[in-house]
Amino acid sequence: MTAEQYKFDTLKVRGGYDPVQHNLAVSVPIYQTASYELGDTERVGRLFTFAEFGYLYTRIGNPTVAVLEERLTVLDGGAAAVAVGSGMAAVTYTLLNLTEGGGRVLTTPYLYGGTVDSFKKIYPKFGIAIDQVTAPDDIDAYRRAIKPDTKAIYVESISNPNAVVADIEALAQIAHEHDIPLVVDNTVATPYLLNPIKYGADIVVYSATKALSGHGNVIAGVIVEAGKFNWANGKFPHFLEPYHTLRTKEGQPRNFLEVFPGFPFSFRIRLNYLAYFGAALSPFDAYLVLLGLETLSERVNKQVASTEAVVRYLEKHRGVAWIKHPHAQTSPYRILAEKYLPKGAGSLLTFGFKGSEQQSAKFIDALKLFSYQANIGDARSLVINSPKTTHGELTPAEQAAADISSDTIRLSIGLEDPGDLIADLEQAFVKALA
């Protein structure tokens, strides 16, 4: 059977790995090496003209990291992937690769706080403008906001912190009407709950730190390319620039579309941004992500079921002003969740604490099982007051645009017993509201 015929749970364990190519090792070996024997000068000539693919230096390619890249490629149904040192590196390399030389990125206020802050502080200094739609739930607002130099639409499939569900298929249609790609951060959903490429996304990015690895022990990011976008449509002339480093054996410079026609985006990141900005993922960290991937569906299924139980509990609690999760009774995203997330809408939720700021702090401090951490997607359940922490970079006006009110508390549900988690929430409510 081919990779396309195997189902998700088979691919998450075996995808991208052939033991025969690795001394018959059952577990993916950790190739802890900086560089590789090149063989002879004739082989070097083939490697440096891409007549043969092989490993030169771990900053741009490593066998352990390559298994992770190939596994995410098949899980997402993409053409190629690049693993990098963090989720933010994945976002940054992707958007710089799109907007090189200047341009704009169209996005939404429903994003992780660090992403929003980087959009304010860093990208404008590189000649890149970031445009936010003012009515992100209005699909036509994206169409109206696209300008001649817009290079991409960027969204999160399930947003952090409020679990807003993006209408990926509609956004992909709008992006393609204007000859630009749709970039989807699929960190919260993971490829198990949602495959953005299936609905038209061109590039998918992950913070593999979160649910992909799932154990809070690694910082990693991945970029997956669908391999279907036309980079020669005139909007991305930098993909057509010939480079001496892509030369033929006769010394003729070539461009990325000529050398890597099936996956020019990912290899342009690998050979330009990863090679020279250097946010490389270590072999050991890649191994940790691979270990986490092997139990992805089992973990996520348990977390989704527990999240449903926690949502039902919070909906009835007198200390809760509101709750935001795609399966909450009052959620405006229930229909989109039915379409895109039939296996579950993730383990991230927020609720409004009905009490004073001091009582809210007392509630967090009283929790015993929920860890107070700036992370999500962990095996452990986590809590944080997003307006003061993960989204503390946002001004009050920006928080209002992102629908993050001052009473917001974010929960990331882990693998503990749901009854124990609910009991922990209940005792904390009792202490805080006494």
C-alpha positions, 0 to 999 in steps of 0.5 A, a space after each residue: 500500500 502507498 502512504 495515500 492508502 494508509 489511514 491516519 493512525 498508521 501514518 502517525 506511527 510509520 509514515 516517512 520511515 523505512 527501517 531498511 534505510 536506518 540499519 533496521 532500527 525499529 525506533 527512529 535513530 537520533 542522528 546527533 551529528 553536525 555534518 556528514 561524510 561526502 564520499 568523493 568529489 564526484 558525489 559532491 558535484 551531484 549534491 551541489 547541483 541537486 542531481 542527488 539529494 543527500 545530507 551535507 550539514 545538519 542545519 539544513 537537513 538531518 535524517 532524524 528531522 527528515 523523518 519528522 518532515 516526511 511524517 507531517 507531509 503525509 499526515 497533512 497531505 502535502 508535498 513537502 515540509 520543513 521542520 524548524 526550531 520553534 512555531 514562531 520560526 515557522 510563522 516568520 520564515 513562511 511570511 518572510 518567504 512570501 513577502 520578500 522585497 515588500 508587500 502585505 499580509 492580510 490577517 485577523 485579530 484572532 491570533 496568538 499574542 506573540 504573533 500579533 506583537 511580531 506583526 507590530 514590532 518586526 515586520 514593518 521594519 522589513 517593509 512588510 505591512 500587516 492588515 487586519 480585517 475589522 470584522 473577521 467573521 465576515 468572509 467578504 471583509 477579507 475580499 474587500 481588504 485585499 490590496 494589489 500588493 497583498 501576498 497572503 491571507 494568514 489565519 489560525 484554524 482554531 484561534 488562541 485563546 478563544 477557539 474561533 473556527 476559521 472558514 478555511 474553504 471560503 478563505 482559500 477561495 478568496 485568496 485564490 481569486 487574487 492569486 495569493 496563498 492561504 496560510 493556516 496555523 493549525 497548531 490547536 487542531 493538529 492534522 488529526 482533527 483538521 486537514 487545512 490542505 483538504 479545504 484549499 490551504 496552500 501552506 500549513 504551519 505548526 508550533 509542534 511544541 503544543 499538541 503535536 508533541 503533547 508533553 511539554 518537553 520540546 520547542 519545535 515548529 513545522 511548515 507544510 507546503 501543499 504543492 499546488 500553488 502557482 508561484 509563477 503567477 507574477 506576484 512572487 518574482 523572487 521565486 523566479 530569481 536565478 541563483 548560482 547556488 542552484 546551478 546546473 553541472 555546467 554552471 548555469 544558474 537556476 531558480 527554485 521553480 526549475 530545481 524544485 517544481 513540486 515544492 519550491 516554497 519549502 525548499 526556498 525556506 530550507 536553502 535561504 531562511 533555514 540555512 542563513 537565519 539558522 533556526 534549526 531543529 535539533 535531531 533529539 528535539 525532532 525525536 521527541 516530536 516523533 514520539 509524541 506523534 505516535 500517540 496523537 489521536 489517542 491523546 487528542 481524543 481523550 482531551 476532546 472528550 474531557 473538554 466537552 465535560 468541562 464545557 458542560 460543567 462551566 456552562 452551568 456554573 454561577 461563577 462563569 459569565 460566558 464560555 467560548 468553545 466551538 461546542 459551547 451552547 452559545 457558540 456562533 462557530 458550531 456550524 463551522 465546527 461541524 464542517 471542519 472538526 467532526 472528530 472534535 473541536 480541540 481542548 482549548 477554551 476560555 471563560 469569563 470569571 464572574 467576580 473581581 480581579 482579585 477573586 479571579 487571581 484567587 481562583 487561579 492560585 487555588 487550583 491544584 491540578 491545573 498548572 499555571 503555564 503559558 503553554 497549550 496542548 500539553 498532557 497536563 491541564 493548564 490555566 492562564 489569565 490570557 489578557 495579562 500574559 499570553 496576550 498581554 502584548 496587546 493594547 486594550 483596543 487590540 484586546 477588544 478587537 480580538 474579543 479578549 475581555 479582562 475577565 478571560 481565563 484560558 484552559 487547556 485540557 490535558 489527560 487527567 481524569 475529567 472528574 478530577 479536573 472538574 473537582 479542582 475547578 469547583 474547589 477553586 471557585 468555592 475558595 475564590 467566591 467565598 
